[in-house]
Amino acid sequence: MSRIFLFINPLLLFIISSIFVYLGIMNAWFGDVREGVMLFCEYARDGHIKQPSNSFSNFAFSISGLMVAWFVYKNKIEENNRFSNYNFYPMLYSASLILIGAGSFAMHATNAPWGGFFDLFAMYLFSSFLCSYAISRWFKLSNLFFIIFFIINLSIGIFILLAPSIKMNFILSLTDIWFGSQLIVAFIFELFLKYKRKITIHSTWGWAGVLTLIFSFIIWNLSRTHDSIFCNPHSLFQGHALWHILDAIAAYFVFRFYVSESEIEPA
């Protein structure tokens, strides 16, 4: 495959997913829109984009995904790792970020059921990647195992989304718990790889991603509902929008962490 397609394919995905979301919003493909103060604080405006701040901030994910694709296309990664040796890793990682941008835009623009599904599906693409990538490297398993484990993780997430009998809520919803548990598992195995196996990798990028994500999670909690301390429903400055931007930055930091690894992996 010509190297230009490392960038062209994610760019096409961004264009196609953006067109799909636009048509979905204009034609109510995502379901009925809920009015008033919506989830994650911001008040529902008139027009097709109900939460403009929480919606347009999702372009940060798309930009992050395209930056990943551009970096891989323009830079010859000299370190031996799965991102440098196999094109589908950076392309899948980039695609997950672009789809988070599209899915989360659809959810915040409409607050409709299938917009929410699209949002969480894309989030599970990302979390399943992180979890599967860390575990497959720790156990030195093949690319085929990564794909199988990735599909299993993603399938569990989709099952949680679609099965009405298990839609339980604790402090967090079950969908949040599954997403968060995958991130935690990925973090633990990355710690094992760096500090137990002592692989050669620039941990500064990884810690930058983790700390940025923790800070964004604090903001997410403090601006989550209409009675949260940092919630002003009618303001264009929304804590949840900042959460989107910080998460997109953290995801790019994690990518730079991955490509800095110097270890030949099995095929």
Secondary structure, 3 states (H helix, E strand, C coil): CCCCHHHHHHHHHHHHHHHHHHHHHHCCCCCCCCCCECCCCCECCCCCCCCHHHHHCCHHHHHHHHHHHHHHHHCCCCCCCHHHHCCHHHHHHHHHHHHHHHHHHHHHHHCCHHHHHHHHHHHHHHHHHHHHHHHHHHCCCCHHHHHHHHHHHHHHHHHHHHCHHHCCECCCEHHHHHHHHHHHHHHHHHHHHHHHCCCCCCHHHHHHHHHHHHHHHHHHHHCCCCCCCCCCCCCCCCHHHHHHHHHHHHHHHHHHHHHCCCCCCCC
